[in-house]
Amino acid sequence: MIWREPGTRYRVPNIVERDHYRGGGLLVWAVIETNGRIDLYLFAGGSVTTVRYRYEILHPLVWPFVAVMGTDAIFMDDTAHPHTARLVRSYLVSEAIPQMAWLAISQDLNPLEHVWDMLKRRIAGRSVQPGTLHGLQQALLQEWA
């Protein structure tokens, strides 16, 4: 939603430029913890469905991480549909992955949202902006490292 005064649609403060990289996009997933992070996971094409989230993220990345951390781990995601689907919830319960209760529309409380913002600013601050999806992917991986 956009909230603005009537008749101010084209005022400069109300316009945000976005580079859509020729219509494509990247879907990125990450883990941060108090002492570090793991590598970014870049989804190869398409949208993130519940099944993809379960089989590409939860089982190969989250489960081993929580297994190593033990009782100190609390898994925190947001309220995106793939995160709240029955398949995902039942997997988390069956694998005894402790999860933080999360309020809807509370992104400002999620520390990873601040990391995404910083990553976006670092990409935007580069002297040469990525012009392709591959370039964007490489820039994201470099900045994350």
Stockholm file with secondary structure:
# STOCKHOLM 1.0

chainA/1-145         MIWREPGTRYRVPNIVERDHYRGGGLLVWAVIETNGRIDLYLFAGGSVTTVRYRYEILHPLVWPFVAVMGTDAIFMDDTAHPHTARLVRSYLVSEAIPQMAWLAISQDLNPLEHVWDMLKRRIAGRSVQPGTLHGLQQALLQEWA
#=GR chainA/1-145 SS CCCCCTTCTTSGGGCCCCCCSTTCCCEEECCEETTEECCCEEECSSCCCHHHIIIIIIIIIIHHHHHHHGGGCCBCCCCCHHHHSHHHHHHHHHTTCCBCCCCTTCGGGCHHHHHHHHHHHHHHTSSSCCCSHHHHHHHHHHHHC
#=GC SS_cons         CCCCCTTCTTSGGGCCCCCCSTTCCCEEECCEETTEECCCEEECSSCCCHHHIIIIIIIIIIHHHHHHHGGGCCBCCCCCHHHHSHHHHHHHHHTTCCBCCCCTTCGGGCHHHHHHHHHHHHHHTSSSCCCSHHHHHHHHHHHHC
//
